[in-house]
Amino acid sequence: MILKIKDLREDNDLTQAQIADILMCDQSLYSKYERGERDIPLRLLIILSEYYNVSLDYLVGRTNKKDINI
C-alpha cells in the first residue's frame, strides 16, 4: 500500500515529530509508518484523514481525489 502521509506532511510543512505528537506516538514509529516498515493502524489513518481533511481512500492511495465528499 502506498500511503500519501509523507507527501501530505511535507506539503503542510510539518515535521515527523509534529505529526507523531498529533498521533500520540513516538517519532521513530511514525517514521516507520512513512517508510512502510510498519502498518499504520486504522485509527491513526482516520486521525490523519481528519487532520488533513482528505478521504481515507486518498490517504491510502486508492484515489487521487482528496475530496472527502465523494
Phi, psi and omega per residue, in radians:
M1 nan 2.271 3.121
I2 -1.710 1.849 3.124
L3 -1.460 2.597 3.118
K4 -1.792 0.329 -3.053
I5 -1.183 -0.605 3.119
K6 -1.191 -0.810 3.135
D7 -1.035 -0.777 3.140
L8 -1.118 -0.739 3.124
R9 -1.067 -0.824 -3.125
E10 -1.172 -0.692 3.109
D11 -1.065 -0.470 -3.132
N12 -1.745 0.222 3.107
D13 0.902 0.826 3.131
L14 -1.980 2.682 3.084
T15 -1.643 2.850 3.058
Q16 -1.058 -0.648 -3.138
A17 -1.107 -0.681 3.126
Q18 -1.125 -0.760 3.127
I19 -1.207 -0.677 3.093
A20 -1.039 -0.672 3.086
D21 -1.095 -0.730 3.125
I22 -1.097 -0.689 -3.114
L23 -1.484 -0.103 -3.101
M24 0.986 0.853 3.061
C25 -2.363 3.004 3.139
D26 -1.325 2.549 -3.126
Q27 -1.045 -0.670 -3.123
S28 -1.154 -0.604 3.073
L29 -1.174 -0.785 3.111
Y30 -1.045 -0.691 3.109
S31 -1.025 -0.681 3.108
K32 -1.170 -0.606 3.055
Y33 -1.079 -0.805 -3.129
E34 -1.089 -0.676 -3.107
R35 -1.443 -0.104 3.136
G36 1.376 0.281 3.130
E37 -1.413 -0.383 3.087
R38 -2.334 2.513 3.050
D39 -1.334 2.314 3.134
I40 -1.488 2.282 -3.131
P41 -1.092 2.591 -3.129
L42 -0.967 -0.711 -3.111
R43 -1.065 -0.579 3.100
L44 -1.324 -0.617 3.060
L45 -1.102 -0.671 3.110
I46 -1.119 -0.765 3.096
I47 -1.031 -0.787 -3.134
L48 -1.160 -0.704 3.141
S49 -1.126 -0.654 3.088
E50 -1.229 -0.713 -3.132
Y51 -1.084 -0.809 -3.112
Y52 -1.511 -0.113 -3.131
N53 1.024 0.851 3.091
V54 -2.257 2.834 3.123
S55 -1.318 2.737 3.041
L56 -1.089 -0.648 3.115
D57 -1.042 -0.721 3.101
Y58 -1.140 -0.787 -3.077
L59 -1.041 -0.639 -3.109
V60 -1.707 0.145 3.023
G61 1.456 0.298 3.132
R62 -1.452 -0.285 3.109
T63 -2.635 2.807 3.053
N64 -1.744 0.039 3.128
K65 -1.566 2.065 -3.129
K66 -1.315 -0.430 -3.024
D67 -0.949 2.234 3.134
I68 -1.480 -0.116 -3.100
N69 -1.789 0.694 -3.108
I70 -1.438 nan nan
